[in-house]
Amino acid sequence: MADETVMIIDDRSSGGYSAGEAGSWRLVTDNVMGGVSAGRLSVAEIDGRRCLRLHGKVSTENSGGFIQAALDLDATQLRNASAYDGVVIDVYGNNESYNLHLRQDGLWLPWQAFRATFTASRQWQTHYLPFTEFQPHATRAVLKPDRLRRMGLVAIGRAFAADICLGRIGYYRSQ
Protein backbone atom coordinates (compact mmCIF):
# COMPACT_ATOMS: atom_id res chain seq x y z
CA MET A 1 0.00 0.00 0.00
CA ALA A 2 1.64 3.16 -1.18
CA ASP A 3 -0.15 5.64 1.05
CA GLU A 4 -0.46 4.36 4.61
CA THR A 5 0.15 5.16 8.24
CA VAL A 6 1.77 2.47 10.38
CA MET A 7 2.10 2.15 14.15
CA ILE A 8 5.06 -0.16 14.64
CA ILE A 9 4.68 -2.75 17.38
CA ASP A 10 7.98 -4.53 16.68
CA ASP A 11 10.53 -3.86 13.95
CA ARG A 12 13.12 -6.20 15.51
CA SER A 13 15.39 -3.28 16.40
CA SER A 14 15.81 -4.71 19.92
CA GLY A 15 17.97 -7.55 18.64
CA GLY A 16 16.41 -9.87 21.23
CA TYR A 17 12.99 -11.12 22.27
CA SER A 18 11.79 -7.70 23.39
CA ALA A 19 9.19 -5.90 21.29
CA GLY A 20 9.84 -2.60 23.03
CA GLU A 21 6.82 -1.21 24.84
CA ALA A 22 4.70 -4.17 23.72
CA GLY A 23 6.53 -6.67 25.92
CA SER A 24 8.52 -9.77 24.97
CA TRP A 25 7.88 -12.62 22.58
CA ARG A 26 7.59 -16.10 24.05
CA LEU A 27 7.10 -19.60 22.69
CA VAL A 28 3.83 -21.42 23.33
CA THR A 29 3.20 -24.95 22.05
CA ASP A 30 0.41 -27.47 22.22
CA ASN A 31 2.39 -29.17 25.02
CA VAL A 32 0.36 -27.02 27.44
CA MET A 33 -2.69 -29.10 26.42
CA GLY A 34 -0.99 -32.49 26.03
CA GLY A 35 0.17 -32.17 22.41
CA VAL A 36 3.62 -33.18 21.18
CA SER A 37 4.58 -30.40 18.76
CA ALA A 38 8.10 -29.07 19.25
CA GLY A 39 9.17 -25.53 18.51
CA ARG A 40 11.90 -23.02 19.03
CA LEU A 41 11.95 -19.26 19.08
CA SER A 42 15.23 -17.56 18.15
CA VAL A 43 16.66 -14.31 16.91
CA ALA A 44 18.05 -14.56 13.40
CA GLU A 45 19.17 -12.61 10.36
CA ILE A 46 17.77 -13.55 6.95
CA ASP A 47 18.91 -11.80 3.78
CA GLY A 48 20.47 -9.02 5.86
CA ARG A 49 17.35 -8.40 7.92
CA ARG A 50 16.96 -9.10 11.66
CA CYS A 51 13.97 -11.21 12.54
CA LEU A 52 12.26 -13.35 15.12
CA ARG A 53 12.31 -16.96 13.92
CA LEU A 54 9.68 -19.54 14.85
CA HIS A 55 10.61 -23.01 13.73
CA GLY A 56 9.87 -26.59 14.64
CA LYS A 57 7.64 -29.55 13.97
CA VAL A 58 3.88 -29.25 14.23
CA SER A 59 2.27 -32.57 15.13
CA THR A 60 -1.42 -33.41 15.31
CA GLU A 61 -0.73 -36.44 17.51
CA ASN A 62 -2.30 -36.54 20.95
CA SER A 63 -4.85 -33.83 20.04
CA GLY A 64 -2.08 -31.32 19.29
CA GLY A 65 -1.31 -29.16 16.34
CA PHE A 66 0.45 -25.82 16.95
CA ILE A 67 3.51 -23.83 17.85
CA GLN A 68 3.26 -20.09 18.44
CA ALA A 69 5.31 -16.94 18.99
CA ALA A 70 3.07 -14.99 21.38
CA LEU A 71 3.27 -11.32 22.30
CA ASP A 72 1.17 -9.95 25.15
CA LEU A 73 0.49 -6.28 24.45
CA ASP A 74 1.81 -4.71 27.65
CA ALA A 75 1.56 -1.07 26.55
CA THR A 76 -1.94 0.38 26.90
CA GLN A 77 -1.67 2.40 23.65
CA LEU A 78 -1.01 -0.81 21.67
CA ARG A 79 -4.21 -2.45 22.94
CA ASN A 80 -6.40 0.07 21.12
CA ALA A 81 -6.05 -0.30 17.36
CA SER A 82 -9.47 1.17 16.56
CA ALA A 83 -7.91 3.99 14.51
CA TYR A 84 -6.32 1.42 12.16
CA ASP A 85 -7.56 -0.90 9.40
CA GLY A 86 -5.60 -4.00 10.33
CA VAL A 87 -2.22 -5.59 11.01
CA VAL A 88 0.81 -5.37 8.72
CA ILE A 89 3.56 -8.00 8.92
CA ASP A 90 6.82 -8.57 7.08
CA VAL A 91 7.64 -12.28 6.95
CA TYR A 92 10.02 -14.75 5.34
CA GLY A 93 9.20 -18.44 5.40
CA ASN A 94 9.18 -21.83 3.75
CA ASN A 95 6.16 -21.47 1.42
CA GLU A 96 3.74 -22.72 4.06
CA SER A 97 0.52 -21.22 5.41
CA TYR A 98 0.57 -19.62 8.84
CA ASN A 99 -1.89 -17.70 11.00
CA LEU A 100 -1.85 -14.47 12.88
CA HIS A 101 -4.06 -14.76 15.96
CA LEU A 102 -5.49 -11.83 17.88
CA ARG A 103 -6.92 -12.13 21.38
CA GLN A 104 -8.96 -9.49 23.14
CA ASP A 105 -10.55 -8.80 26.50
CA GLY A 106 -13.33 -11.26 27.25
CA LEU A 107 -11.69 -14.33 25.65
CA TRP A 108 -10.81 -16.62 28.52
CA LEU A 109 -10.15 -20.02 26.96
CA PRO A 110 -6.66 -20.43 25.47
CA TRP A 111 -7.95 -21.68 22.11
CA GLN A 112 -10.25 -18.69 21.54
CA ALA A 113 -8.89 -16.15 19.04
CA PHE A 114 -9.50 -14.25 15.85
CA ARG A 115 -7.49 -15.78 13.01
CA ALA A 116 -6.14 -14.62 9.66
CA THR A 117 -4.19 -16.94 7.35
CA PHE A 118 -1.33 -16.02 5.00
CA THR A 119 1.50 -17.76 3.16
CA ALA A 120 5.12 -17.02 4.08
CA SER A 121 7.19 -17.34 0.91
CA ARG A 122 10.96 -17.78 0.56
CA GLN A 123 11.48 -14.06 0.19
CA TRP A 124 10.63 -11.12 2.39
CA GLN A 125 7.03 -10.16 1.84
CA THR A 126 4.63 -7.67 3.41
CA HIS A 127 1.11 -8.84 4.24
CA TYR A 128 -1.75 -6.50 5.09
CA LEU A 129 -4.33 -8.33 7.20
CA PRO A 130 -7.50 -6.23 7.56
CA PHE A 131 -9.36 -6.63 10.83
CA THR A 132 -12.43 -7.53 8.73
CA GLU A 133 -10.66 -10.71 7.52
CA PHE A 134 -9.92 -12.11 10.99
CA GLN A 135 -12.30 -14.99 11.65
CA PRO A 136 -13.51 -15.89 15.15
CA HIS A 137 -12.42 -19.30 16.41
CA ALA A 138 -14.23 -21.02 19.30
CA THR A 139 -16.07 -17.82 20.18
CA ARG A 140 -19.18 -15.95 19.16
CA ALA A 141 -17.56 -12.64 20.06
CA VAL A 142 -16.96 -9.95 17.47
CA LEU A 143 -13.43 -8.65 17.00
CA LYS A 144 -13.04 -5.34 18.79
CA PRO A 145 -9.74 -3.70 17.75
CA ASP A 146 -9.96 -1.34 20.73
CA ARG A 147 -9.65 -4.27 23.20
CA LEU A 148 -6.64 -6.26 21.96
CA ARG A 149 -4.48 -8.14 24.48
CA ARG A 150 -2.24 -10.54 22.54
CA MET A 151 -0.89 -11.31 19.08
CA GLY A 152 0.36 -14.71 18.02
CA LEU A 153 2.30 -15.85 14.97
CA VAL A 154 1.10 -19.44 14.69
CA ALA A 155 1.95 -22.61 12.80
CA ILE A 156 -1.23 -24.64 13.23
CA GLY A 157 -3.69 -27.27 12.14
CA ARG A 158 -1.67 -29.88 10.28
CA ALA A 159 1.56 -31.85 10.62
CA PHE A 160 4.40 -29.92 8.95
CA ALA A 161 7.84 -28.40 9.42
CA ALA A 162 7.34 -24.78 10.41
CA ASP A 163 9.94 -22.11 9.68
CA ILE A 164 8.88 -18.47 9.62
CA CYS A 165 10.72 -15.24 10.35
CA LEU A 166 8.99 -12.04 11.44
CA GLY A 167 10.75 -8.83 10.48
CA ARG A 168 8.07 -6.30 11.42
CA ILE A 169 4.58 -6.17 12.85
CA GLY A 170 2.31 -3.19 13.37
CA TYR A 171 -1.08 -1.65 12.74
CA TYR A 172 -1.77 0.04 9.41
CA ARG A 173 -4.26 2.62 8.22
CA SER A 174 -4.86 3.36 4.55
CA GLN A 175 -5.01 7.00 3.57
N, C-alpha and C positions, 0 to 999 in steps of 0.2 A: 504494500500500500504506500503510494508515494507521499500522500499528505496525511500524516497521523500525529497523534500525541501519545507518548508512551510514559508510563510510570514504571520504572525499573524496580523489580523486586530483588533480582539477583543477576548480576552480569559476570559473575565468577571472578571479580576483582580481588576478592579476599584471599584467593589462593588456597583456601582450606574448605571446611564444611560450613562455615558461616555464610549466611545470606544477608549480612549486615543487620539492619534493624528488624528484619523479618524473623530472625532466629537462626537455627542451624539445621541442616539436612541430617536425616537419620534413616537407616535402613529398617524396613519392616517387611517381614516375610509371612507366608502362611503358617510358619511354625507356631505362631501364637495361637492358632486354632487347630493344631495337630497335623498340618500339612508337612511335606518334605521338600519343598522348593529350597534352593540354596542360592544366595545372592551375596554380592559384595558392592559396597559403595566406595569409590576412590576418587581422588583428584587426578586429572590427566591433562595432557595436551595433545590435541588432534589437529593436524594441518596448521600448526602454529597458533592454535586457539585454546585457551584454558577452558576446562569443562569439568563438570561433575559426571562421573561415569557410573552407571548402574549396569552390572553384568552378572550373569549367573544362569542357572538352569531352573526353568519353571516346570514343575511337575504337577499333574492332576491326581497323582496317587494320594490316597488317604484323605480324600475330600479337599485337596489343596488346589493351588493354581495361581499364585502370584508372588512377585517380589516388587518392592516399592521404595522409591526415594521420597520420603515425606518431609514436608516443611510446615510446621505450625507457625501461623502468622502472629508473631509476638507483638508487632507494632500496631497500635490501634488504627493508624491511618491506612494501613494495608488491608484491614478487614473490610473497609468500605470501598468497593469498586463500582458503586452505582453511577459514577460519572463517566464510566468507560463502557466500551462495547463488548469486550472479551479479553482473552488472555493471548499474548504473543509469546512464542517460544522459538528459540534457535536450537536445533538438534542435529546430531550426526548419529547414524546407526548402522544396522545390518540388514536393511530392507525388510524389516518386520513391522507389524502393527503394534502400537502401544496406546495407552490411555493417559489422559490427564484427568485426575479426579479432583473435584472440589467438595469440601465439606463446609457446612455452615452451622450456626447456632441451631439447636433443636434436633440435630441428628445425633442419636445416642449410641446406636449399634455400630460396631466397627465396619461392617460391610455396607452401610448406607453412604451414598455419595451421588454426585452428579458427574457423569462421565462423557468425555469426548475422545474419539479415536482418531489417530493419525498414523502415517507411515514415516518411519525414520530411515531415510535413504543413506547411501554411502558417500554422501557429500553434505556439507553444511546447508541447512535449509531452514527457512523461517515459515512457521505455521501460525496463522491467525485463527483462533478458535473462539467464535462468537458465543456469548453466554446463551443465546437462543438455541445453540446446537448441543449443549450439554443435556444429556438425558438422565432422568432420575433412576436410580437403582435401589431397589428394596425400600423405597419410600414413596409416599404420595405427596410429599412436600413439593413446593415450587421453588426453583432456585432464586434466591434473593442475594444479588451481588453486594448488598450493603451489610451482609451478615456472615461473611466468609471467615473461616477459622483455620483451614488447612488446605494445602495443595499436595498432590501426590503424582509423581511420574511413575507409571505402573506398567509392568509386563504381566499380563493376566490372561486367564481363560483357556489356555491350551498348553500342551507340553512343547517347549521350544527353548533354544539357547538365546537368552536376552543379552543385548549389548547396545546400550544407548548412552550418548553423551549430551548433556544439557549445557549450552553455552550462555543462554540468557533466558530469563522469564520475566514477564511484566504484564501490566494491563495496557490495552491500547484503546484509543478513541479515534475514529475516522473524522476527518474535517469536513 
